[in-house]
Amino acid sequence: MNHVLRRLFTIAALTALLAGCGTYGKNFDHTRVSQIKNNVTTQTDILEMFGLPHKEGTEDGRTKWTYEFDKWSAFDETKSKDLQILFNGNKVDRYGYTSNMRE
């Protein structure tokens, strides 16, 4: 009986440990952000650099793409990086990148 309880405790502990960690979004190559140029870089260029966006929307009638990756753990601070790109027609109007990940 003691062996069964020990096994159940181990399974419960591992389940709790795994439940305390997770990710949201899709990881993307942050090193390519410096290649984005306002009024020069196109939507096709962005797709080639980062793939499909995690979110798509509009802002002031213009297309907005968001690339987002969040990683959390019960044992550490949440890490995240976020790239938001606003297009004017087919070209980047402006973009913003934030991150608290060690890069």
Phi, psi and omega in degrees: 000321180298323178296319179295316178297319179297318179295316178298319178297318179297316178297317180296319180294317178295320178297316179296321179295314180293327180291341181273008182228151177181174177224160176219140180088199182229129180297145180220160184280097182293341182292345181270353181302322182295346179278348181285130178234125177302140178063011179233307183291133183261169176300321178298318177301315181297317178300320178292325182283318191238351184081194180292143179290155176289324179224146174233143179197195176227153175218122183053038178079002181251152180291136178231128177247141178234129172250126188218139175216122178237139179226125180231159180212149177292347187248002184210165178294145177295134178250140180208154171218145189214128176236121178243130184234127178250127183257146170245099190072237182262356185248154178295124174274311176199162180212162176217140180230130175227149180199146169239019177274150175287115185237000000 
